[in-house]
Amino acid sequence: MTKITIRETQNPTILKFEFEDFITQNQNFEFKNIDEAQSSPLAQQLFYLPFVKTVYISGNFIAIERYSIVDWHDVKDAVSEQIAAFVDKGGVIIKIDENQPKKQPITVYGETTPNPSALKFVVSRMLTRNAVEYKNIDQTASSPLAQELFKFPYVKEIFIDENYISVTKYEINNWDEITLELRTFIKQFIENGGTVLDESLIETKAKNDVAKDEAFDKLDVTSQQIINILEEYVKPAVAADGGNIAFDSYNEDNKTVKVILQGACSGCPSSTFTLKSGIENMLKSMLNDEAITVEALNA
């Protein structure tokens, strides 16, 4: 039996009827009357209810705007039961356009990270060779996927690298409330041909590598050694946790190494412990210098 969860919205005339899984293929629909709803037999049926003004279908929910002739308190349960009964009898929510490109099946699963505010969504194929971090929607010109993810009110930051998307959330929701929604959205977005990263809008790896090599050659020997240690021993470990660490600078006078934390590492409560007990001790041992300290510019 189909389970429907009824949720209120900020608009008292609109109620959301949520499904346990997504019901559209990365599309949004709005119907104002029965004639507009030719592509949705369910919406057409709902318009036979005299109080239904507008039907919205998107993601994992159907939202209905009512006329003021009734209160939702009096009719919401009956509407929910009608939607569930329609689906259970094999009714079509949205007719599929046969001209749409076929899906490219993938798997997506969530992995916890040391940062309780970040979750790593691992995809069964390579997404990019260029690690990219987005702090807000204004930065997402190069990533249509990130742009769509920021439309979820609980998404705070996004980090994309290799075969995973690391999402950092605001505290307004717990992961058990939103993980399925995010995982399903990412899976459907990619399967339906959505662009994760437009490589032409970000610096290519080749250019990055050349720039890194040129900058590396100009550094002092200790800085070069630090970078090599971070690349070989630290980055693989933090990448496994959905994050990244980048060398910023080394001050020869006070022996301070400054780094930048990205993805799940950024804002992680355990990042200070990792820097001091893990990376700092590693550098002290491998460089044979007990005076070295490590600081994160964005810890």
C-alpha positions in Angstrom: 0.0 0.0 0.0 1.3 3.4 -0.9 2.3 5.5 2.1 1.5 9.3 1.8 2.8 11.8 4.4 0.9 15.0 4.7 3.0 18.2 5.3 2.0 21.8 5.7 3.7 24.6 3.8 4.3 28.2 4.5 1.2 28.9 2.4 -1.9 27.8 4.4 -3.9 27.1 1.2 -1.2 24.7 -0.1 -0.7 21.2 1.3 2.0 18.7 0.3 1.3 15.0 -0.1 4.7 13.2 0.0 5.6 9.8 -1.3 8.4 7.6 0.0 10.3 7.8 -3.3 10.5 10.2 -6.2 7.5 10.3 -8.6 8.9 12.5 -11.4 12.1 12.2 -13.5 13.8 15.5 -12.5 10.8 17.5 -13.7 8.3 19.9 -12.2 4.6 20.3 -13.3 2.0 22.8 -12.5 -1.7 22.4 -13.6 -4.3 25.1 -13.2 -7.3 23.1 -14.5 -8.3 19.8 -15.9 -7.5 20.7 -19.5 -3.9 21.6 -18.6 -3.5 18.2 -16.9 -3.5 16.0 -20.0 -0.2 14.5 -19.0 -1.3 13.6 -15.5 -4.3 11.3 -15.1 -4.0 11.8 -11.3 -4.1 15.5 -11.5 -7.2 15.3 -13.8 -8.9 13.2 -11.2 -8.0 15.6 -8.4 -9.6 18.5 -10.3 -13.0 16.8 -9.9 -12.8 17.8 -6.3 -14.5 21.2 -6.2 -12.0 22.8 -3.9 -8.9 22.0 -5.9 -7.4 25.2 -7.5 -3.9 24.1 -8.6 -1.9 20.9 -8.6 1.9 20.8 -8.4 3.9 17.6 -9.0 7.6 17.6 -8.3 10.2 15.4 -6.8 8.6 13.1 -4.3 5.4 15.0 -3.7 2.1 16.3 -5.0 1.1 19.8 -3.7 -2.4 21.0 -3.9 -3.7 24.6 -3.6 -7.3 24.8 -2.4 -10.1 27.3 -2.8 -11.3 28.9 0.4 -14.6 27.0 0.4 -13.1 24.3 2.6 -10.4 24.0 5.3 -7.6 21.4 4.8 -8.4 20.0 8.3 -11.7 18.8 7.0 -10.5 17.2 3.7 -6.8 16.4 3.8 -7.2 12.8 5.0 -9.7 12.0 2.3 -7.4 13.5 -0.4 -4.5 11.5 0.9 -6.5 8.3 0.8 -7.7 9.1 -2.8 -4.2 9.7 -4.0 -3.0 6.4 -2.4 -5.9 4.4 -3.8 -5.3 5.8 -7.3 -1.7 4.8 -7.2 -2.4 1.4 -5.7 -4.8 0.6 -8.5 -2.0 1.3 -11.1 -3.1 4.8 -11.9 -0.5 6.9 -13.8 0.8 10.0 -12.0 2.7 11.5 -15.0 2.7 10.1 -18.6 6.2 9.4 -19.7 7.4 11.1 -22.9 8.7 8.3 -25.1 10.9 10.8 -26.9 12.9 11.4 -23.7 16.5 10.1 -23.8 16.8 6.7 -22.1 18.2 6.6 -18.6 21.9 5.7 -18.0 21.5 3.4 -14.9 23.8 4.2 -12.0 24.0 3.5 -8.3 24.3 6.2 -5.6 24.8 5.5 -1.9 25.5 7.6 1.1 28.5 7.4 3.3 28.9 9.0 6.7 32.0 11.3 7.3 33.7 12.4 10.5 31.8 15.7 10.0 28.2 15.1 11.4 27.0 17.9 9.1 28.4 16.4 5.9 27.4 13.3 4.0 29.2 11.8 1.0 27.1 10.5 -1.9 29.2 8.0 -3.9 28.3 7.5 -7.6 29.1 4.3 -9.6 31.0 6.3 -12.2 33.6 9.0 -12.5 32.2 12.5 -12.3 35.2 14.7 -12.6 39.0 15.0 -12.3 38.7 18.5 -10.9 37.8 19.0 -7.3 35.3 21.9 -7.0 33.8 23.4 -3.9 30.6 25.6 -3.8 29.7 27.7 -0.8 26.5 29.1 -2.3 24.3 29.0 -5.4 25.9 32.1 -6.9 29.1 30.1 -7.4 27.4 27.2 -9.3 27.7 28.4 -12.9 29.9 25.4 -13.7 27.7 22.8 -12.0 24.0 22.4 -12.9 23.7 19.6 -10.3 25.1 21.8 -7.5 22.7 24.6 -8.6 19.7 22.3 -8.2 21.0 20.9 -4.9 21.2 24.4 -3.4 17.4 24.7 -4.0 16.9 22.3 -1.1 16.6 24.6 1.9 18.9 22.5 4.1 21.9 22.4 1.7 24.7 24.6 3.0 27.8 23.6 0.9 28.7 21.2 -1.9 32.0 19.6 -2.8 32.4 17.4 -5.9 35.5 15.3 -6.7 36.2 12.1 -8.6 33.1 9.9 -8.1 31.3 11.6 -5.2 29.3 14.6 -4.1 29.8 15.8 -0.5 26.9 17.7 0.9 27.1 19.8 4.0 23.7 20.6 5.6 22.3 23.3 7.9 21.0 22.0 11.3 17.4 22.4 10.4 17.1 18.8 9.3 18.6 15.5 10.5 20.2 13.2 7.9 17.6 10.5 8.4 15.0 13.0 7.2 16.7 14.0 4.0 19.2 11.4 2.9 16.8 9.4 0.7 15.5 12.6 -0.9 19.1 13.7 -1.8 20.3 10.3 -2.9 17.2 9.8 -5.2 17.5 13.3 -6.6 21.2 12.9 -7.4 20.6 9.4 -9.0 17.7 10.6 -11.1 19.5 13.8 -12.2 22.5 11.9 -13.5 20.5 9.1 -15.0 18.4 11.5 -16.9 21.5 13.1 -18.5 21.9 16.1 -16.2 25.3 17.8 -16.2 27.2 17.4 -13.0 30.1 19.6 -14.0 30.7 21.6 -17.1 34.4 21.1 -17.4 34.7 24.0 -20.0 33.6 26.4 -17.2 36.3 25.4 -14.7 40.0 25.3 -15.0 41.1 22.0 -16.7 43.3 19.6 -14.8 46.0 20.0 -17.3 46.2 23.8 -16.7 46.0 23.2 -13.0 48.8 20.7 -13.1 51.1 23.1 -15.1 50.3 25.9 -12.7 51.0 23.7 -9.7 54.3 22.5 -11.2 55.4 26.1 -11.8 54.4 27.2 -8.3 56.0 24.1 -6.8 59.4 24.7 -8.4 59.5 28.2 -6.9 58.9 27.0 -3.3 61.6 26.3 -0.7 62.6 22.7 -0.1 60.6 22.3 3.2 57.4 23.6 1.5 58.0 21.1 -1.3 58.5 18.3 1.2 55.3 19.3 3.0 53.3 19.3 -0.2 54.6 15.8 -1.1 53.6 14.4 2.3 50.1 15.9 2.1 49.6 14.5 -1.4 50.9 11.0 -0.7 49.7 10.4 2.9 47.0 12.9 3.8 44.9 13.6 0.8 43.8 9.9 0.1 42.6 9.6 3.7 40.6 12.8 3.7 39.2 12.1 0.3 37.8 8.8 1.6 35.9 10.9 4.2 34.5 13.2 1.5 36.9 16.1 1.9 40.1 17.6 0.7 43.1 19.4 2.1 45.1 22.0 0.2 48.5 23.5 1.0 48.5 27.3 1.4 51.9 28.3 2.8 54.8 27.6 5.1 56.4 30.2 7.3 60.1 29.4 7.8 60.4 31.8 10.7 57.7 30.4 13.0 57.5 26.9 11.4 53.8 27.3 10.7 52.1 25.3 8.0 48.8 26.8 6.8 46.3 24.6 4.9 42.7 24.9 3.5 40.1 22.4 4.4 37.4 21.6 1.8 34.3 19.4 1.6 33.4 17.3 4.7 36.7 18.5 6.3 35.5 22.1 6.3 33.8 22.9 9.6 34.2 19.4 10.9 34.3 19.3 14.8 37.1 16.8 14.6 39.2 18.7 12.1 41.3 20.5 14.8 42.1 17.1 16.4 43.0 15.7 13.0 45.3 18.6 12.2 47.1 18.5 15.5 47.2 14.9 16.4 47.4 13.5 12.9 48.9 15.8 10.3 51.0 17.9 12.6 52.6 14.9 14.3 53.2 13.3 10.9 55.0 16.3 9.6 57.1 16.6 12.8 58.1 13.0 12.5 58.8 12.9 8.7 60.6 16.3 8.6 62.3 15.6 11.9 61.3 19.0 13.3 59.3 19.2 16.6 58.7 23.0 16.1 56.3 22.6 13.2 52.7 23.5 13.7 49.7 23.2 11.4 46.8 25.7 11.1 43.7 25.6 8.9 42.7 28.9 7.5 39.1 28.0 7.6 38.9 25.6 10.6 
